[in-house]
Amino acid sequence: MPGFALNGRVIYTGSSYLTTANTVKFPDWTRLDVGARYTTTQLTGKPVTFRFNIENITGENYWLTTGTYVTVGAPRTYILSAAFDF
C-alpha cells in the first residue's frame, strides 16, 4: 500500500550492578516497540503523515540505571501523532 510503513524495535539491556561494591544487582530486560506510519496528500493536497506507535508492547517491568541513578522504565505507552506540511 503506497505511503504505508511498519516499524519495530527490540531493546535489550543486560543485568547491571548499582554500586561499585556489586551489592545491588538489577536484572536484564527486553523491551519491544512497534509502530506504523501513513503518508497521504488526499486531505490537504500537501503531505500529511500519521504515526501510531506502541512502546513496551508486552508491558515489561524494568529498571533504567545510569551510574547510581535508577528510575522505573515506562509502562506500555501509546503514541499517536500527525505532521502537516504547509
Phi and psi in degrees as GROMACS dihedral restraints (atoms count N, CA, C in turn):
[ dihedral_restraints ]
;  ai    aj    ak    al  type     phi  dphi    fc
    3     4     5     6     1   -60.9    20    10
    4     5     6     7     1   136.5    20    10
    6     7     8     9     1    85.6    20    10
    7     8     9    10     1    -2.9    20    10
    9    10    11    12     1  -107.8    20    10
   10    11    12    13     1   137.5    20    10
   12    13    14    15     1  -144.9    20    10
   13    14    15    16     1   148.0    20    10
   15    16    17    18     1  -113.5    20    10
   16    17    18    19     1   150.6    20    10
   18    19    20    21     1  -141.4    20    10
   19    20    21    22     1   160.1    20    10
   21    22    23    24     1  -151.3    20    10
   22    23    24    25     1   157.5    20    10
   24    25    26    27     1  -149.7    20    10
   25    26    27    28     1   140.1    20    10
   27    28    29    30     1  -121.6    20    10
   28    29    30    31     1   126.6    20    10
   30    31    32    33     1  -116.9    20    10
   31    32    33    34     1   123.1    20    10
   33    34    35    36     1  -119.2    20    10
   34    35    36    37     1   132.6    20    10
   36    37    38    39     1  -128.3    20    10
   37    38    39    40     1   125.4    20    10
   39    40    41    42     1   -71.5    20    10
   40    41    42    43     1   166.0    20    10
   42    43    44    45     1   -61.9    20    10
   43    44    45    46     1   154.6    20    10
   45    46    47    48     1  -148.6    20    10
   46    47    48    49     1   158.2    20    10
   48    49    50    51     1   -98.5    20    10
   49    50    51    52     1   145.1    20    10
   51    52    53    54     1   -83.1    20    10
   52    53    54    55     1   -35.3    20    10
   54    55    56    57     1  -114.7    20    10
   55    56    57    58     1   160.2    20    10
   57    58    59    60     1   -70.9    20    10
   58    59    60    61     1   -18.7    20    10
   60    61    62    63     1   -81.2    20    10
   61    62    63    64     1    -3.0    20    10
   63    64    65    66     1    56.4    20    10
   64    65    66    67     1    44.6    20    10
   66    67    68    69     1   -99.7    20    10
   67    68    69    70     1   -21.4    20    10
   69    70    71    72     1  -123.8    20    10
   70    71    72    73     1   120.3    20    10
   72    73    74    75     1  -118.4    20    10
   73    74    75    76     1   135.2    20    10
   75    76    77    78     1  -102.9    20    10
   76    77    78    79     1   138.3    20    10
   78    79    80    81     1   -72.3    20    10
   79    80    81    82     1   162.7    20    10
   81    82    83    84     1   -70.7    20    10
   82    83    84    85     1   162.3    20    10
   84    85    86    87     1  -152.4    20    10
   85    86    87    88     1   155.8    20    10
   87    88    89    90     1  -131.3    20    10
   88    89    90    91     1   132.1    20    10
   90    91    92    93     1  -119.5    20    10
   91    92    93    94     1   137.8    20    10
   93    94    95    96     1  -114.2    20    10
   94    95    96    97     1   130.9    20    10
   96    97    98    99     1  -123.8    20    10
   97    98    99   100     1   142.3    20    10
   99   100   101   102     1  -135.6    20    10
  100   101   102   103     1   158.4    20    10
  102   103   104   105     1  -164.9    20    10
  103   104   105   106     1   171.3    20    10
  105   106   107   108     1  -142.3    20    10
  106   107   108   109     1   151.6    20    10
  108   109   110   111     1  -136.4    20    10
  109   110   111   112     1   140.1    20    10
  111   112   113   114     1  -137.2    20    10
  112   113   114   115     1   126.5    20    10
  114   115   116   117     1  -116.3    20    10
  115   116   117   118     1   132.5    20    10
  117   118   119   120     1  -143.7    20    10
  118   119   120   121     1   159.3    20    10
  120   121   122   123     1  -117.0    20    10
  121   122   123   124     1     5.6    20    10
  123   124   125   126     1   -74.5    20    10
  124   125   126   127     1   -21.6    20    10
  126   127   128   129     1   -81.0    20    10
  127   128   129   130     1   -45.4    20    10
  129   130   131   132     1  -123.7    20    10
  130   131   132   133     1    -3.5    20    10
  132   133   134   135     1    84.0    20    10
  133   134   135   136     1    -8.1    20    10
  135   136   137   138     1  -123.7    20    10
  136   137   138   139     1   160.1    20    10
  138   139   140   141     1   -60.1    20    10
  139   140   141   142     1   133.0    20    10
  141   142   143   144     1  -127.3    20    10
  142   143   144   145     1   129.0    20    10
  144   145   146   147     1  -117.3    20    10
  145   146   147   148     1   125.3    20    10
  147   148   149   150     1  -106.4    20    10
  148   149   150   151     1   136.2    20    10
  150   151   152   153     1  -129.6    20    10
  151   152   153   154     1   139.9    20    10
  153   154   155   156     1  -135.5    20    10
  154   155   156   157     1   122.7    20    10
  156   157   158   159     1  -128.8    20    10
  157   158   159   160     1   147.7    20    10
  159   160   161   162     1  -122.6    20    10
  160   161   162   163     1   116.8    20    10
  162   163   164   165     1   -98.2    20    10
  163   164   165   166     1   142.1    20    10
  165   166   167   168     1    57.9    20    10
  166   167   168   169     1    54.2    20    10
  168   169   170   171     1   -58.9    20    10
  169   170   171   172     1   -27.6    20    10
  171   172   173   174     1   -87.4    20    10
  172   173   174   175     1    -5.6    20    10
  174   175   176   177     1    71.7    20    10
  175   176   177   178     1    29.3    20    10
  177   178   179   180     1   -59.7    20    10
  178   179   180   181     1   133.3    20    10
  180   181   182   183     1   -91.6    20    10
  181   182   183   184     1   128.4    20    10
  183   184   185   186     1  -153.8    20    10
  184   185   186   187     1   162.4    20    10
  186   187   188   189     1  -109.1    20    10
  187   188   189   190     1   137.0    20    10
  189   190   191   192     1   -99.6    20    10
  190   191   192   193     1   125.2    20    10
  192   193   194   195     1  -123.6    20    10
  193   194   195   196     1   137.3    20    10
  195   196   197   198     1  -140.5    20    10
  196   197   198   199     1   106.9    20    10
  198   199   200   201     1    61.8    20    10
  199   200   201   202     1  -118.9    20    10
  201   202   203   204     1  -103.8    20    10
  202   203   204   205     1    12.5    20    10
  204   205   206   207     1  -100.2    20    10
  205   206   207   208     1   128.8    20    10
  207   208   209   210     1  -129.9    20    10
  208   209   210   211     1   137.8    20    10
  210   211   212   213     1  -141.5    20    10
  211   212   213   214     1   155.7    20    10
  213   214   215   216     1   -75.8    20    10
  214   215   216   217     1   136.1    20    10
  216   217   218   219     1   -67.6    20    10
  217   218   219   220     1   154.0    20    10
  219   220   221   222     1   -66.9    20    10
  220   221   222   223     1   141.3    20    10
  222   223   224   225     1   -72.5    20    10
  223   224   225   226     1  -176.1    20    10
  225   226   227   228     1   -54.5    20    10
  226   227   228   229     1   128.8    20    10
  228   229   230   231     1  -130.3    20    10
  229   230   231   232     1   132.5    20    10
  231   232   233   234     1  -106.1    20    10
  232   233   234   235     1   131.0    20    10
  234   235   236   237     1  -129.0    20    10
  235   236   237   238     1   124.6    20    10
  237   238   239   240     1  -125.2    20    10
  238   239   240   241     1   132.1    20    10
  240   241   242   243     1  -146.4    20    10
  241   242   243   244     1   160.6    20    10
  243   244   245   246     1  -138.3    20    10
  244   245   246   247     1   137.3    20    10
  246   247   248   249     1  -122.5    20    10
  247   248   249   250     1   128.0    20    10
  249   250   251   252     1  -113.0    20    10
  250   251   252   253     1   133.4    20    10
  252   253   254   255     1   -91.2    20    10
  253   254   255   256     1   139.6    20    10
